[in-house]
Amino acid sequence: MVRVRAVDRAGTTLVEDVVPHGIDPAAVLQAHGHEPLWSGTELVDGEVVLVYLVEPGERPEPHQRLGAYAVVVAEHLGIPSLLLTTFANTDDDVWGLPGGGVDPGEDPAAAAVREVWEETGQQVQVTAPLQLVSRHWTGQAPSGRLEDYHAISAVYLAACSEPVVPVVHDVGGSTAHAAWIPLSELAVTPLLDWQRRILPRSLG
């Protein structure tokens, strides 16, 4: 187990907490409203303690978002392909599954179908739930606000009986481009890490 400790310039412990698996230790202290500066490591009763010198900082605003995404595989122009999108307002050429936020009162599966249409122009039918993914971090929102962000993503398998050339209907939204990417090219296609990890093994 790894713990993180925040101390002031006098050496007084202000915060000590467990670091969840996969979480940046500094983010744990930011969630307590501190700006951490790496200080060193201690071993206490067999546990590693990461020590940070901290100054009072901005306390992050809690924000939770429920999203719905779809894994859509079809033969487009006779080639088995996965439906993917790229993101607006970013310089990174990274692809992701079509999907987005669930509206208040909206069924997540219905949201996945709606988002696929808005982002790619494809008519799909949800066939089965694939996975519920929870991700949690602290960071700057596009607005500049520091957020304690919790993203919950419902991912579904979906079928597309009549795949067409993708078109982005939600112009001005978060999607820049949409395309059918051949399954044979997935291994060399830059894809969001958390989404690649949950793709069915049959897709390669």
Secondary structure, 3 states (H helix, E strand, C coil): CEEEEEECCCCCEEEEEECCCCCCHHHHHHCCCEEEEEEEEEEECCEEEEEEEEEECCCCEEEEEEEEEEEEEEEECCEEEEEEEEECCCCCCCEECCEEECCCCCCHHHHHHHHHHHHHCCCCEEEEEEEEEEEEEEEECCCCCEEEEEEEEEEEEEECCCCCCCCCCCCCCCEEEEEEEEHHHHHHCCECHHHHHHCCHHHC
